[in-house]
Each structure stands twice: as C-alpha cells, then as structure tokens.
C-alpha cells in the first residue's frame, strides 16, 4: 500500500504529502489522496528487527571470544617451540661431536707396514703350567672305566641311506652324537659304532622297540 502511495503521489497533478489545498487539483484527486492518507494511518509502523540485532550481537561476542582463544594458542605455541628448537640444536651439536672424533681417529690412523708388523714382539708361548691345566680337560674321569668302541649289528629289510637310518634311530631314542659311524657290512645288515660304555643303553633302547641284534660274525667295518 505504501508503494502505491508513492507511485500515486508521483503522478502529475497529484498533490504532494502535507499539501492541504491546491487550486489546480480536482475534487476526485483530493478524495483519493485523503483515502490514501487514511490507509497509511491505519497501517502499523515497521517494528525493529530484534532477531537480526540479537544475531549480530551474538556474532560479535563469538568473534571476540575466538580472537582471545587464538591469541592464547599463539602464545602457548611460541613458548613450546623455543625449548624444542634449543633441544634440536643441542642434539645436532652432540651428534656432530662423535662424527668429528671419528674423522680425527681415521685421519690419525696409519696403515701398518710389513716392517712395523715384523718389529712387534712375538706372542709368548704358553708355559708348562698352562699346558698342564689345558690337558686336564681331556683326562678320563674314571681311569678304571672300560675303554674302546664296539659295533652293534642290526637287520635291514630294504636299502636304507645313512640319513634314513639316523632318522629312525633318533625316533627310537638313541643319541646320534654318540653313534660314531653307520656302516653296511652285509647286504641285509647295518653296523653302528658306539663307545663300549654306551652299548648297554643302546641295547636297552633297541629291546624296548623290539629291534633284535644280529649275532652273526661280520668283518669289521672300515669307515664309510
């Protein structure tokens, strides 16, 4: 309605607002003008936009709070970065010291010549006392214990390799480190060379597994 009033007032021959009397204006124009004035008086005035004002105030408050937080974080970052920079510098200096020392040692080292090596004193030969101490490790614990080695002969029903024989003996419980040799004295026989002190244990393990020994005479195996 107010837009209409402005347009009508702008028409030629229409009286301006506040004009009470104009000689060249017709009665119908005056009547229309007064009607528009009455309509304007009936319209309520524009209320202030309280929502926009409240939003603007809230945004300003939030902006101020964010600015203070940013300033606090920048101060904390500046205070925490200064010790890290100093520690990094100290670490770099400490790392550079061993490198410099190593370079100095390398530069000072001189390769030994043949004459320098020949001029060095020869290693001292061990004396009699040290030799006796070393020989005690190889003395028998019981001098009266039986000594020597013996072959035990077993049957075989097919061709077997030494690795297969040792694997089967391990499964039967024999200590392979004490089986010194495996030989083939005959087409159907196997010979196991063990120490005489280990013979009773081997016979017991074979008897538990129901493996008979061969008593037939065989020529002594000569290695592999």
ChimeraX attribute file (.defattr): number of C-alpha atoms within 10 A of each C-alpha:
attribute: neighborCount
match mode: 1-to-1
recipient: residues
	/A:1	10
	/A:2	12
	/A:3	8
	/A:4	10
	/A:5	15
	/A:6	12
	/A:7	10
	/A:8	17
	/A:9	16
	/A:10	12
	/A:11	10
	/A:12	7
	/A:13	13
	/A:14	18
	/A:15	19
	/A:16	14
	/A:17	12
	/A:18	7
	/A:19	9
	/A:20	9
	/A:21	9
	/A:22	12
	/A:23	6
	/A:24	9
	/A:25	12
	/A:26	11
	/A:27	10
	/A:28	9
	/A:29	13
	/A:30	16
	/A:31	11
	/A:32	13
	/A:33	20
	/A:34	14
	/A:35	12
	/A:36	18
	/A:37	15
	/A:38	11
	/A:39	13
	/A:40	14
	/A:41	10
	/A:42	9
	/A:43	10
	/A:44	7
	/A:45	8
	/A:46	6
	/A:47	6
	/A:48	8
	/A:49	8
	/A:50	9
	/A:51	9
	/A:52	10
	/A:53	11
	/A:54	11
	/A:55	11
	/A:56	12
	/A:57	12
	/A:58	12
	/A:59	12
	/A:60	12
	/A:61	11
	/A:62	12
	/A:63	12
	/A:64	11
	/A:65	11
	/A:66	12
	/A:67	10
	/A:68	12
	/A:69	12
	/A:70	11
	/A:71	11
	/A:72	11
	/A:73	11
	/A:74	12
	/A:75	11
	/A:76	11
	/A:77	11
	/A:78	10
	/A:79	11
	/A:80	11
	/A:81	11
	/A:82	10
	/A:83	11
	/A:84	11
	/A:85	11
	/A:86	11
	/A:87	12
	/A:88	11
	/A:89	12
	/A:90	12
	/A:91	11
	/A:92	11
	/A:93	11
	/A:94	11
	/A:95	11
	/A:96	12
	/A:97	11
	/A:98	11
	/A:99	11
	/A:100	11
	/A:101	11
	/A:102	12
	/A:103	12
	/A:104	11
	/A:105	11
	/A:106	10
	/A:107	9
	/A:108	9
	/A:109	9
	/A:110	8
	/A:111	7
	/A:112	8
	/A:113	9
	/A:114	8
	/A:115	8
	/A:116	9
	/A:117	10
	/A:118	9
	/A:119	9
	/A:120	8
	/A:121	7
	/A:122	8
	/A:123	6
	/A:124	6
	/A:125	7
	/A:126	8
	/A:127	8
	/A:128	9
	/A:129	8
	/A:130	10
	/A:131	10
	/A:132	10
	/A:133	9
	/A:134	11
	/A:135	9
	/A:136	10
	/A:137	9
	/A:138	7
	/A:139	9
	/A:140	10
	/A:141	9
	/A:142	7
	/A:143	8
	/A:144	7
	/A:145	9
	/A:146	10
	/A:147	11
	/A:148	8
	/A:149	14
	/A:150	16
	/A:151	21
	/A:152	17
	/A:153	23
	/A:154	17
	/A:155	15
	/A:156	14
	/A:157	8
	/A:158	9
	/A:159	9
	/A:160	11
	/A:161	11
	/A:162	13
	/A:163	10
	/A:164	11
	/A:165	15
	/A:166	16
	/A:167	13
	/A:168	12
	/A:169	17
	/A:170	12
	/A:171	10
	/A:172	15
	/A:173	12
	/A:174	18
	/A:175	14
	/A:176	13
	/A:177	8
	/A:178	12
	/A:179	17
	/A:180	13
	/A:181	17
	/A:182	22
	/A:183	18
	/A:184	21
	/A:185	16
	/A:186	14
	/A:187	11
	/A:188	12
	/A:189	19
	/A:190	22
	/A:191	21
	/A:192	19
	/A:193	19
	/A:194	21
	/A:195	17
	/A:196	15
	/A:197	14
	/A:198	15
	/A:199	15
	/A:200	11
	/A:201	13
	/A:202	21
	/A:203	15
	/A:204	12
	/A:205	15
	/A:206	18
	/A:207	12
	/A:208	11
	/A:209	11
	/A:210	9
	/A:211	14
	/A:212	13
	/A:213	15
	/A:214	14
	/A:215	9
	/A:216	7
	/A:217	8
	/A:218	14
	/A:219	7
	/A:220	11
	/A:221	17
	/A:222	9
	/A:223	10
	/A:224	7
